[in-house]
């Protein structure tokens, strides 16, 4: 997992693709929201967003 993050960071640094950082952060937040709310009562409301 850490090797993937390291390779991703080196790619962004070498190719000057710093605009990808907010995209990756938002995707991680949305993924964590789906994972942690899967068993809760708000799950149907979150799945309707997507």
N, C-alpha and C positions, 0 to 999 in steps of 0.2 A: 504494500500500500504506500509506504513512504517513498519507495523507488519511483512509483508512478507520479507522485506529487513532485518529486525532485526533477524527473524528466519533463513534466509539464512546465515547471518553473523555468528550467533551462531553455526550453523551446520558446517560451514567451519572452525571456530575457534576450535570447540571441536574435529572434526575429522582430523584436520591438512590438509585440502584440499585447501590450498592457491593457488594452480595452477588453480582453477576455476575462480579466480578473473579476469584474462585477457580474458578468454572465455566469461564471462558475460558482460564485458565492450565492447568487439567487437560485441556481439549480440545486445546490446543496441544501439551502434553507427549505425549498419546496419539497425536496425528497425527504428531509427529516420531518417536516410537518405531516406528510402522508404516512410515514412509518410510525410515528408516535401517536397519531390520532386514529389509527386503523381500528383499534378496539374500543374507542370511546363513543359517546353518544353524538358527538359532532361530526363523525365520519361521513354520514350522508350529505351533509352540507358542504364539506370540503371536496368530496368527489364531484359534486355538481359544478364546482368552479372549473374543473378540468374536463 
